[in-house]
Every structure is written in C-alpha cells, then in structure tokens.
Amino acid sequence: MENNKNSNTLCQKRQKMTLKGYYKNLPEPTYPKKDFVNTIAERCNVTIATANNWVKYGIKPSNPEHVRILSEITGISPEYLWD
C-alpha cells in the first residue's frame, strides 16, 4: 500500500498532485495556423471569418493598410501575397 501513497507525490517537489493539478501543469498546445489567423484578425481589427477568407480562400483585402499588415506579419512582399 505504500506505493499507492507515493504514486500521488511528485518526486522532484514532493508535493501531492491532483488530477486537476496534473492537467493544469500540462504544456499548452500550439496551433500555428489558428494562431496565425487570430494574429491577422487582431492586428487588422477584423473578424476571424474575414481573416480566414484572406488566408484560406485567397480573397484580397480592399484596405491597403490590411495588405501592409499582412506583408509585415508574413515577410512576403505585397505584390506576391496573391496570385
């Protein structure tokens, strides 16, 4: 039974760990594509749906400032952002 008691203890810190605590200590997942679209939406002050239209469907923004921001974020020259 001694092993059951110790299995709920972190070896390094010697603190009791709960299931909720274990879950909270897991590293945050990364979603590069989602984060990219969210960054565009935030920086351009548009909806995520609008940013998705630009990225996924190749729709060019009508606002030149948005084009400049997209170029800045990606490092791609504005004339090459769309076919």
C-alpha positions, 0 to 999 in steps of 0.5 A: 500500500505504500506505493499507492501513497507515493504514486500521488507525490511528485518526486522532484517537489514532493508535493501531492498532485491532483488530477486537476493539478496534473492537467493544469501543469500540462504544456499548452498546445500550439496551433500555428495556423489558428494562431496565425489567423487570430494574429491577422484578425487582431492586428487588422481589427477584423473578424476571424471569418474575414481573416480566414477568407484572406488566408484560406480562400485567397480573397484580397483585402480592399484596405491597403493598410490590411495588405501592409499588415499582412506583408509585415506579419508574413515577410512576403512582399505585397505584390506576391501575397496573391496570385 
